[in-house]
Amino acid sequence: MSRMMFPNLPVSDVTATRKFFGGLGFEFNEQFCDAQTACMVINEKTMVMLLETPRFKDFIADDICDTATAREVLLCVSAESREEVDSLVDAAIDAGGTKWMEAQDHGFMYGRAFRDLDGHVWEVMWMDPSVPQG
């Protein structure tokens, strides 16, 4: 069985967040979107649920991580090329995101990262498919 994955992230303004990620080329599954929630499609098996903070709190029994000072998760999406890594990260920064750490260039693997409007870290990674992984 191939499992689906639905990471959930708290956001301060779902409309602004949706505009930010929509501007980066991501699409949304309207069936699971409302005034407080956006369902961002990564692929047919992975969708990120972006929930305004009060709605996110409906699903937890403790506190939300302060993204200004700590990381609970690093989200990583793949890219088709080194150029796509740069293009996506540069577009995110131009749209109001911020740079996070320096680029990682290992020759066969290249990645950069940005923080979204709410401080969540998104890595964008390309790996050379001709190099055996092992």
LOKOL-425886 format. One record per atom (N, C-alpha, C): residue number from 1; atom name; y, z, x. Coordinates in Angstrom, 1 decimal. Layout:
BEGIN
+-----+------+--------+--------+--------+
!  nr ! atom !      v !      w !      u !
+-----+------+--------+--------+--------+
! NUM !   CA !      Y !      Z !      X !
...
+-----+------+--------+--------+--------+
This chain:
BEGIN
+-----+------+--------+--------+--------+
!  nr ! atom !      v !      w !      u !
+-----+------+--------+--------+--------+
!   1 !    N !   -1.2 !    0.0 !    0.8 !
!   1 !   CA !    0.0 !    0.0 !    0.0 !
!   1 !    C !    1.2 !    0.0 !    0.9 !
!   2 !    N !    2.2 !   -0.8 !    0.6 !
!   2 !   CA !    3.4 !   -0.9 !    1.3 !
!   2 !    C !    4.4 !    0.0 !    0.5 !
!   3 !    N !    4.9 !    1.0 !    1.2 !
!   3 !   CA !    5.8 !    2.0 !    0.6 !
!   3 !    C !    7.2 !    1.5 !    0.5 !
!   4 !    N !    8.0 !    2.0 !   -0.4 !
!   4 !   CA !    9.4 !    1.7 !   -0.5 !
!   4 !    C !   10.1 !    2.9 !    0.1 !
!   5 !    N !   11.4 !    2.7 !    0.5 !
!   5 !   CA !   12.1 !    3.8 !    1.0 !
!   5 !    C !   13.5 !    3.8 !    0.4 !
!   6 !    N !   14.0 !    5.0 !    0.0 !
!   6 !   CA !   15.3 !    5.2 !   -0.6 !
!   6 !    C !   16.1 !    6.3 !    0.1 !
!   7 !    N !   16.6 !    6.1 !    1.2 !
!   7 !   CA !   17.5 !    7.2 !    1.8 !
!   7 !    C !   18.7 !    7.4 !    0.9 !
!   8 !    N !   19.1 !    8.7 !    0.7 !
!   8 !   CA !   20.2 !    9.0 !   -0.2 !
!   8 !    C !   21.3 !    9.6 !    0.7 !
!   9 !    N !   22.5 !    9.1 !    0.5 !
!   9 !   CA !   23.7 !    9.6 !    1.3 !
!   9 !    C !   24.8 !   10.1 !    0.4 !
!  10 !    N !   25.4 !   11.2 !    0.7 !
!  10 !   CA !   26.6 !   11.6 !    0.0 !
!  10 !    C !   27.8 !   10.8 !    0.5 !
!  11 !    N !   28.7 !   10.4 !   -0.5 !
!  11 !   CA !   29.9 !    9.7 !   -0.1 !
!  11 !    C !   31.0 !   10.3 !   -1.0 !
!  12 !    N !   32.2 !   10.2 !   -0.4 !
!  12 !   CA !   33.4 !   10.8 !   -1.1 !
!  12 !    C !   33.9 !    9.9 !   -2.2 !
!  13 !    N !   33.8 !    8.6 !   -2.0 !
!  13 !   CA !   34.3 !    7.6 !   -3.0 !
!  13 !    C !   33.4 !    6.4 !   -3.1 !
!  14 !    N !   32.6 !    6.3 !   -4.1 !
!  14 !   CA !   31.5 !    5.3 !   -4.2 !
!  14 !    C !   32.2 !    3.9 !   -4.3 !
!  15 !    N !   33.3 !    3.8 !   -5.0 !
!  15 !   CA !   34.0 !    2.5 !   -5.1 !
!  15 !    C !   34.4 !    2.0 !   -3.7 !
!  16 !    N !   35.0 !    2.8 !   -2.9 !
!  16 !   CA !   35.5 !    2.5 !   -1.5 !
!  16 !    C !   34.2 !    2.2 !   -0.7 !
!  17 !    N !   33.2 !    3.0 !   -0.8 !
!  17 !   CA !   32.0 !    2.8 !    0.0 !
!  17 !    C !   31.3 !    1.4 !   -0.4 !
!  18 !    N !   31.3 !    1.1 !   -1.6 !
!  18 !   CA !   30.7 !   -0.1 !   -2.1 !
!  18 !    C !   31.5 !   -1.3 !   -1.6 !
!  19 !    N !   32.8 !   -1.2 !   -1.6 !
!  19 !   CA !   33.6 !   -2.3 !   -1.0 !
!  19 !    C !   33.4 !   -2.4 !    0.5 !
!  20 !    N !   33.3 !   -1.3 !    1.2 !
!  20 !   CA !   33.1 !   -1.3 !    2.6 !
!  20 !    C !   31.8 !   -2.1 !    2.9 !
!  21 !    N !   30.7 !   -1.7 !    2.3 !
!  21 !   CA !   29.4 !   -2.3 !    2.7 !
!  21 !    C !   29.2 !   -3.7 !    2.1 !
!  22 !    N !   29.8 !   -3.9 !    0.9 !
!  22 !   CA !   29.9 !   -5.3 !    0.3 !
!  22 !    C !   30.6 !   -6.2 !    1.3 !
!  23 !    N !   31.6 !   -5.8 !    1.9 !
!  23 !   CA !   32.4 !   -6.6 !    2.9 !
!  23 !    C !   31.6 !   -6.9 !    4.1 !
!  24 !    N !   30.5 !   -6.1 !    4.4 !
!  24 !   CA !   29.7 !   -6.3 !    5.5 !
!  24 !    C !   28.5 !   -7.2 !    5.1 !
!  25 !    N !   28.5 !   -7.7 !    3.9 !
!  25 !   CA !   27.4 !   -8.6 !    3.5 !
!  25 !    C !   26.2 !   -8.0 !    2.7 !
!  26 !    N !   26.3 !   -6.7 !    2.5 !
!  26 !   CA !   25.2 !   -6.0 !    1.8 !
!  26 !    C !   25.4 !   -6.2 !    0.3 !
!  27 !    N !   24.2 !   -6.3 !   -0.4 !
!  27 !   CA !   24.2 !   -6.5 !   -1.9 !
!  27 !    C !   23.8 !   -5.2 !   -2.5 !
!  28 !    N !   24.0 !   -5.1 !   -3.8 !
!  28 !   CA !   23.7 !   -3.9 !   -4.6 !
!  28 !    C !   22.8 !   -4.3 !   -5.8 !
!  29 !    N !   21.9 !   -3.4 !   -6.1 !
!  29 !   CA !   21.0 !   -3.5 !   -7.2 !
!  29 !    C !   21.7 !   -2.8 !   -8.4 !
!  30 !    N !   22.3 !   -3.6 !   -9.3 !
!  30 !   CA !   23.1 !   -3.1 !  -10.4 !
!  30 !    C !   22.3 !   -2.2 !  -11.3 !
!  31 !    N !   21.0 !   -2.4 !  -11.4 !
!  31 !   CA !   20.2 !   -1.6 !  -12.3 !
!  31 !    C !   20.3 !   -0.1 !  -11.9 !
!  32 !    N !   20.6 !    0.2 !  -10.7 !
!  32 !   CA !   20.7 !    1.6 !  -10.2 !
!  32 !    C !   22.1 !    2.0 !   -9.8 !
!  33 !    N !   23.1 !    1.3 !  -10.3 !
!  33 !   CA !   24.5 !    1.6 !   -9.9 !
!  33 !    C !   25.2 !    2.2 !  -11.2 !
!  34 !    N !   26.1 !    3.1 !  -11.0 !
!  34 !   CA !   27.0 !    3.6 !  -12.0 !
!  34 !    C !   28.3 !    4.1 !  -11.4 !
!  35 !    N !   29.1 !    4.8 !  -12.1 !
!  35 !   CA !   30.4 !    5.2 !  -11.6 !
!  35 !    C !   30.3 !    6.1 !  -10.4 !
!  36 !    N !   29.1 !    6.8 !  -10.2 !
!  36 !   CA !   29.0 !    7.8 !   -9.1 !
!  36 !    C !   27.9 !    7.3 !   -8.1 !
!  37 !    N !   27.3 !    6.2 !   -8.4 !
!  37 !   CA !   26.1 !    5.8 !   -7.5 !
!  37 !    C !   26.1 !    4.3 !   -7.3 !
!  38 !    N !   25.8 !    4.0 !   -6.0 !
!  38 !   CA !   25.6 !    2.6 !   -5.7 !
!  38 !    C !   24.3 !    2.5 !   -5.0 !
!  39 !    N !   23.5 !    1.5 !   -5.4 !
!  39 !   CA !   22.2 !    1.2 !   -4.8 !
!  39 !    C !   22.3 !    0.0 !   -3.9 !
!  40 !    N !   22.4 !    0.2 !   -2.6 !
!  40 !   CA !   22.6 !   -0.8 !   -1.6 !
!  40 !    C !   21.3 !   -1.3 !   -1.1 !
!  41 !    N !   21.1 !   -2.6 !   -1.2 !
!  41 !   CA !   19.8 !   -3.2 !   -0.9 !
!  41 !    C !   19.8 !   -3.6 !    0.6 !
!  42 !    N !   18.8 !   -3.1 !    1.3 !
!  42 !   CA !   18.5 !   -3.5 !    2.7 !
!  42 !    C !   17.5 !   -4.6 !    2.8 !
!  43 !    N !   16.4 !   -4.4 !    2.0 !
!  43 !   CA !   15.4 !   -5.5 !    1.8 !
!  43 !    C !   14.7 !   -5.1 !    0.5 !
!  44 !    N !   13.6 !   -5.9 !    0.2 !
!  44 !   CA !   12.9 !   -5.6 !   -1.1 !
!  44 !    C !   12.2 !   -4.3 !   -1.1 !
!  45 !    N !   12.0 !   -3.6 !    0.0 !
!  45 !   CA !   11.3 !   -2.3 !    0.0 !
!  45 !    C !   12.2 !   -1.2 !    0.4 !
!  46 !    N !   13.5 !   -1.4 !    0.8 !
!  46 !   CA !   14.4 !   -0.4 !    1.3 !
!  46 !    C !   15.7 !   -0.5 !    0.6 !
!  47 !    N !   16.2 !    0.6 !    0.0 !
!  47 !   CA !   17.5 !    0.6 !   -0.7 !
!  47 !    C !   18.1 !    1.9 !   -0.3 !
!  48 !    N !   19.4 !    1.9 !    0.0 !
!  48 !   CA !   20.1 !    3.2 !    0.3 !
!  48 !    C !   20.9 !    3.6 !   -0.9 !
!  49 !    N !   20.7 !    4.8 !   -1.4 !
!  49 !   CA !   21.4 !    5.3 !   -2.5 !
!  49 !    C !   22.6 !    6.0 !   -2.0 !
!  50 !    N !   23.8 !    5.5 !   -2.4 !
!  50 !   CA !   25.1 !    6.1 !   -2.0 !
!  50 !    C !   25.6 !    6.9 !   -3.2 !
!  51 !    N !   25.6 !    8.2 !   -3.1 !
!  51 !   CA !   26.0 !    9.0 !   -4.2 !
!  51 !    C !   27.3 !    9.8 !   -4.0 !
!  52 !    N !   28.2 !    9.8 !   -4.9 !
!  52 !   CA !   29.4 !   10.7 !   -4.7 !
!  52 !    C !   28.9 !   12.1 !   -4.6 !
!  53 !    N !   29.6 !   12.9 !   -3.8 !
!  53 !   CA !   29.2 !   14.2 !   -3.4 !
!  53 !    C !   28.7 !   15.1 !   -4.6 !
!  54 !    N !   29.5 !   15.2 !   -5.7 !
!  54 !   CA !   29.0 !   16.0 !   -6.8 !
!  54 !    C !   27.6 !   15.5 !   -7.3 !
!  55 !    N !   27.4 !   14.2 !   -7.4 !
!  55 !   CA !   26.1 !   13.7 !   -7.8 !
!  55 !    C !   25.0 !   14.0 !   -6.8 !
!  56 !    N !   25.3 !   13.8 !   -5.5 !
!  56 !   CA !   24.4 !   14.1 !   -4.5 !
!  56 !    C !   23.9 !   15.6 !   -4.6 !
!  57 !    N !   24.8 !   16.5 !   -4.8 !
!  57 !   CA !   24.5 !   17.9 !   -4.9 !
!  57 !    C !   23.6 !   18.2 !   -6.0 !
!  58 !    N !   23.5 !   17.3 !   -7.0 !
!  58 !   CA !   22.5 !   17.5 !   -8.1 !
!  58 !    C !   21.1 !   17.5 !   -7.6 !
!  59 !    N !   20.8 !   16.9 !   -6.4 !
!  59 !   CA !   19.5 !   16.7 !   -5.9 !
!  59 !    C !   19.1 !   17.6 !   -4.7 !
!  60 !    N !   20.0 !   18.5 !   -4.4 !
!  60 !   CA !   19.7 !   19.4 !   -3.2 !
!  60 !    C !   19.9 !   20.9 !   -3.6 !
!  61 !    N !   19.3 !   21.7 !   -2.8 !
!  61 !   CA !   19.4 !   23.2 !   -3.1 !
!  61 !    C !   20.2 !   23.9 !   -2.0 !
!  62 !    N !   20.7 !   23.1 !   -1.0 !
!  62 !   CA !   21.4 !   23.7 !    0.1 !
!  62 !    C !   22.7 !   22.9 !    0.4 !
!  63 !    N !   23.2 !   23.0 !    1.6 !
!  63 !   CA !   24.5 !   22.3 !    1.9 !
!  63 !    C !   24.3 !   20.9 !    2.4 !
!  64 !    N !   25.4 !   20.2 !    2.4 !
!  64 !   CA !   25.5 !   18.8 !    2.9 !
!  64 !    C !   25.9 !   19.0 !    4.4 !
!  65 !    N !   25.3 !   18.2 !    5.2 !
!  65 !   CA !   25.7 !   18.2 !    6.7 !
!  65 !    C !   27.1 !   17.7 !    6.8 !
!  66 !    N !   27.9 !   18.4 !    7.7 !
!  66 !   CA !   29.3 !   18.0 !    8.0 !
!  66 !    C !   29.2 !   16.9 !    9.0 !
!  67 !    N !   29.4 !   15.6 !    8.6 !
!  67 !   CA !   29.3 !   14.5 !    9.5 !
!  67 !    C !   30.4 !   14.4 !   10.6 !
!  68 !    N !   31.4 !   15.3 !   10.5 !
!  68 !   CA !   32.4 !   15.3 !   11.5 !
!  68 !    C !   31.9 !   16.0 !   12.7 !
!  69 !    N !   30.9 !   16.9 !   12.6 !
!  69 !   CA !   30.4 !   17.7 !   13.7 !
!  69 !    C !   28.9 !   17.6 !   14.0 !
!  70 !    N !   28.2 !   17.0 !   13.1 !
!  70 !   CA !   26.7 !   17.0 !   13.3 !
!  70 !    C !   26.1 !   15.7 !   12.7 !
!  71 !    N !   24.8 !   15.5 !   13.1 !
!  71 !   CA !   24.0 !   14.3 !   12.6 !
!  71 !    C !   22.8 !   14.9 !   12.0 !
!  72 !    N !   22.4 !   14.5 !   10.8 !
!  72 !   CA !   21.1 !   14.8 !   10.3 !
!  72 !    C !   20.2 !   13.6 !   10.4 !
!  73 !    N !   20.8 !   12.4 !   10.4 !
!  73 !   CA !   20.0 !   11.2 !   10.4 !
!  73 !    C !   20.8 !   10.1 !   11.1 !
!  74 !    N !   20.1 !    9.2 !   11.8 !
!  74 !   CA !   20.7 !    7.9 !   12.3 !
!  74 !    C !   20.0 !    6.8 !   11.5 !
!  75 !    N !   20.8 !    6.0 !   10.9 !
!  75 !   CA !   20.3 !    4.9 !   10.1 !
!  75 !    C !   20.4 !    3.7 !   11.0 !
!  76 !    N !   19.3 !    2.9 !   11.1 !
!  76 !   CA !   19.3 !    1.8 !   12.0 !
!  76 !    C !   18.8 !    0.6 !   11.2 !
!  77 !    N !   19.6 !   -0.5 !   11.3 !
!  77 !   CA !   19.2 !   -1.8 !   10.6 !
!  77 !    C !   19.1 !   -2.8 !   11.7 !
!  78 !    N !   18.2 !   -3.8 !   11.5 !
!  78 !   CA !   17.9 !   -4.8 !   12.5 !
!  78 !    C !   18.9 !   -5.9 !   12.3 !
!  79 !    N !   19.1 !   -6.7 !   13.4 !
!  79 !   CA !   19.9 !   -7.9 !   13.4 !
!  79 !    C !   19.1 !   -9.0 !   14.0 !
!  80 !    N !   19.5 !  -10.3 !   13.6 !
!  80 !   CA !   18.7 !  -11.4 !   14.1 !
!  80 !    C !   19.1 !  -11.8 !   15.5 !
!  81 !    N !   20.2 !  -11.3 !   16.1 !
!  81 !   CA !   20.6 !  -11.7 !   17.4 !
!  81 !    C !   21.6 !  -10.7 !   17.9 !
!  82 !    N !   21.9 !  -10.8 !   19.2 !
!  82 !   CA !   22.9 !   -9.9 !   19.9 !
!  82 !    C !   24.2 !  -10.2 !   19.2 !
!  83 !    N !   24.5 !  -11.5 !   18.9 !
!  83 !   CA !   25.8 !  -11.8 !   18.3 !
!  83 !    C !   25.9 !  -11.2 !   17.0 !
!  84 !    N !   24.8 !  -11.2 !   16.2 !
!  84 !   CA !   24.9 !  -10.5 !   14.9 !
!  84 !    C !   25.2 !   -9.0 !   15.0 !
!  85 !    N !   24.6 !   -8.4 !   16.0 !
!  85 !   CA !   24.9 !   -7.0 !   16.2 !
!  85 !    C !   26.4 !   -6.8 !   16.4 !
!  86 !    N !   27.0 !   -7.6 !   17.3 !
!  86 !   CA !   28.4 !   -7.4 !   17.5 !
!  86 !    C !   29.2 !   -7.8 !   16.3 !
!  87 !    N !   28.9 !   -8.8 !   15.6 !
!  87 !   CA !   29.6 !   -9.3 !   14.4 !
!  87 !    C !   29.6 !   -8.2 !   13.3 !
!  88 !    N !   28.4 !   -7.6 !   13.1 !
!  88 !   CA !   28.4 !   -6.6 !   12.0 !
!  88 !    C !   29.1 !   -5.3 !   12.4 !
!  89 !    N !   28.9 !   -4.8 !   13.6 !
!  89 !   CA !   29.6 !   -3.6 !   14.0 !
!  89 !    C !   31.1 !   -3.9 !   14.1 !
!  90 !    N !   31.6 !   -5.0 !   14.6 !
!  90 !   CA !   33.0 !   -5.3 !   14.7 !
!  90 !    C !   33.6 !   -5.4 !   13.2 !
!  91 !    N !   32.9 !   -6.0 !   12.3 !
!  91 !   CA !   33.3 !   -6.1 !   10.9 !
!  91 !    C !   33.4 !   -4.7 !   10.3 !
!  92 !    N !   32.5 !   -3.8 !   10.6 !
!  92 !   CA !   32.5 !   -2.4 !   10.1 !
!  92 !    C !   33.7 !   -1.7 !   10.6 !
!  93 !    N !   34.0 !   -1.8 !   11.8 !
!  93 !   CA !   35.2 !   -1.1 !   12.4 !
!  93 !    C !   36.5 !   -1.7 !   11.8 !
!  94 !    N !   36.5 !   -3.0 !   11.7 !
!  94 !   CA !   37.7 !   -3.7 !   11.1 !
!  94 !    C !   37.9 !   -3.3 !    9.7 !
!  95 !    N !   36.8 !   -2.9 !    9.0 !
!  95 !   CA !   36.9 !   -2.5 !    7.5 !
!  95 !    C !   37.2 !   -1.0 !    7.3 !
!  96 !    N !   37.4 !   -0.3 !    8.4 !
!  96 !   CA !   37.7 !    1.1 !    8.3 !
!  96 !    C !   36.7 !    2.1 !    8.9 !
!  97 !    N !   35.6 !    1.6 !    9.3 !
!  97 !   CA !   34.6 !    2.4 !   10.0 !
!  97 !    C !   35.1 !    2.7 !   11.4 !
!  98 !    N !   34.4 !    3.5 !   12.1 !
!  98 !   CA !   34.8 !    3.9 !   13.5 !
!  98 !    C !   33.6 !    3.6 !   14.5 !
!  99 !    N !   34.0 !    3.4 !   15.7 !
!  99 !   CA !   33.0 !    3.2 !   16.8 !
!  99 !    C !   32.2 !    4.5 !   17.0 !
! 100 !    N !   31.0 !    4.4 !   17.3 !
! 100 !   CA !   30.2 !    5.5 !   17.6 !
! 100 !    C !   29.3 !    5.2 !   18.9 !
! 101 !    N !   29.6 !    5.9 !   19.9 !
! 101 !   CA !   28.9 !    5.8 !   21.2 !
! 101 !    C !   29.1 !    4.4 !   21.8 !
! 102 !    N !   28.6 !    4.2 !   23.0 !
! 102 !   CA !   28.7 !    3.0 !   23.7 !
! 102 !    C !   27.5 !    2.1 !   23.3 !
! 103 !    N !   27.6 !    0.8 !   23.5 !
! 103 !   CA !   26.5 !   -0.2 !   23.3 !
! 103 !    C !   25.4 !    0.2 !   24.2 !
! 104 !    N !   24.2 !   -0.1 !   23.7 !
! 104 !   CA !   23.0 !    0.1 !   24.5 !
! 104 !    C !   22.4 !   -1.3 !   24.8 !
! 105 !    N !   22.3 !   -1.6 !   26.1 !
! 105 !   CA !   21.8 !   -3.0 !   26.4 !
! 105 !    C !   20.7 !   -2.8 !   27.4 !
! 106 !    N !   19.5 !   -3.1 !   26.9 !
! 106 !   CA !   18.3 !   -2.9 !   27.8 !
! 106 !    C !   17.7 !   -4.3 !   28.1 !
! 107 !    N !   18.5 !   -5.4 !   27.9 !
! 107 !   CA !   18.0 !   -6.7 !   28.1 !
! 107 !    C !   17.2 !   -7.3 !   27.0 !
! 108 !    N !   16.0 !   -6.7 !   26.7 !
! 108 !   CA !   15.2 !   -7.2 !   25.6 !
! 108 !    C !   15.6 !   -6.5 !   24.3 !
! 109 !    N !   16.5 !   -5.5 !   24.4 !
! 109 !   CA !   16.9 !   -4.8 !   23.2 !
! 109 !    C !   18.4 !   -4.5 !   23.3 !
! 110 !    N !   19.2 !   -4.7 !   22.3 !
! 110 !   CA !   20.6 !   -4.5 !   22.3 !
! 110 !    C !   21.1 !   -3.9 !   21.0 !
! 111 !    N !   21.9 !   -2.8 !   21.1 !
! 111 !   CA !   22.4 !   -2.2 !   19.9 !
! 111 !    C !   23.7 !   -1.6 !   20.1 !
! 112 !    N !   24.4 !   -1.5 !   19.0 !
! 112 !   CA !   25.7 !   -0.8 !   18.9 !
! 112 !    C !   25.7 !    0.0 !   17.6 !
! 113 !    N !   26.6 !    0.9 !   17.4 !
! 113 !   CA !   26.7 !    1.7 !   16.2 !
! 113 !    C !   28.1 !    2.0 !   15.8 !
! 114 !    N !   28.2 !    2.3 !   14.4 !
! 114 !   CA !   29.5 !    2.6 !   13.8 !
! 114 !    C !   29.3 !    3.8 !   12.9 !
! 115 !    N !   30.3 !    4.5 !   12.6 !
! 115 !   CA !   30.4 !    5.5 !   11.5 !
! 115 !    C !   31.0 !    4.9 !   10.3 !
! 116 !    N !   30.4 !    5.1 !    9.2 !
! 116 !   CA !   31.0 !    4.5 !    7.9 !
! 116 !    C !   32.2 !    5.4 !    7.5 !
! 117 !    N !   32.7 !    5.1 !    6.3 !
! 117 !   CA !   33.8 !    5.8 !    5.8 !
! 117 !    C !   33.6 !    7.3 !    5.6 !
! 118 !    N !   32.3 !    7.7 !    5.5 !
! 118 !   CA !   32.0 !    9.1 !    5.3 !
! 118 !    C !   31.4 !    9.8 !    6.6 !
! 119 !    N !   31.4 !    9.0 !    7.7 !
! 119 !   CA !   31.0 !    9.6 !    9.0 !
! 119 !    C !   29.5 !    9.4 !    9.2 !
! 120 !    N !   28.7 !    8.7 !    8.3 !
! 120 !   CA !   27.3 !    8.5 !    8.6 !
! 120 !    C !   27.2 !    7.4 !    9.7 !
! 121 !    N !   26.2 !    7.6 !   10.6 !
! 121 !   CA !   26.1 !    6.7 !   11.7 !
! 121 !    C !   25.1 !    5.6 !   11.3 !
! 122 !    N !   25.5 !    4.4 !   11.5 !
! 122 !   CA !   24.6 !    3.2 !   11.3 !
! 122 !    C !   24.5 !    2.5 !   12.6 !
! 123 !    N !   23.3 !    2.4 !   13.1 !
! 123 !   CA !   23.0 !    1.6 !   14.3 !
! 123 !    C !   22.6 !    0.2 !   13.9 !
! 124 !    N !   23.0 !   -0.7 !   14.7 !
! 124 !   CA !   22.6 !   -2.1 !   14.5 !
! 124 !    C !   21.9 !   -2.6 !   15.7 !
! 125 !    N !   20.6 !   -3.0 !   15.6 !
! 125 !   CA !   19.8 !   -3.2 !   16.8 !
! 125 !    C !   19.1 !   -4.6 !   16.7 !
! 126 !    N !   19.1 !   -5.3 !   17.9 !
! 126 !   CA !   18.4 !   -6.5 !   18.0 !
! 126 !    C !   17.3 !   -6.3 !   19.1 !
! 127 !    N !   16.1 !   -6.8 !   18.9 !
! 127 !   CA !   15.1 !   -6.8 !   19.9 !
! 127 !    C !   14.5 !   -8.2 !   20.1 !
! 128 !    N !   14.3 !   -8.6 !   21.3 !
! 128 !   CA !   13.8 !   -9.9 !   21.6 !
! 128 !    C !   12.4 !  -10.0 !   21.2 !
! 129 !    N !   12.1 !  -10.9 !   20.2 !
! 129 !   CA !   10.7 !  -11.0 !   19.7 !
! 129 !    C !    9.7 !  -11.6 !   20.7 !
! 130 !    N !   10.2 !  -12.2 !   21.8 !
! 130 !   CA !    9.3 !  -12.7 !   22.8 !
! 130 !    C !    8.8 !  -11.7 !   23.7 !
! 131 !    N !    9.4 !  -10.5 !   23.7 !
! 131 !   CA !    8.9 !   -9.5 !   24.7 !
! 131 !    C !    7.9 !   -8.6 !   23.9 !
! 132 !    N !    6.7 !   -8.5 !   24.5 !
! 132 !   CA !    5.6 !   -7.7 !   23.9 !
! 132 !    C !    6.1 !   -6.2 !   23.7 !
! 133 !    N !    5.9 !   -5.6 !   22.6 !
! 133 !   CA !    6.2 !   -4.2 !   22.4 !
! 133 !    C !    4.9 !   -3.4 !   22.6 !
! 134 !    N !    5.0 !   -2.3 !   23.3 !
! 134 !   CA !    3.7 !   -1.6 !   23.5 !
! 134 !    C !    3.9 !   -0.4 !   24.2 !
+-----+------+--------+--------+--------+
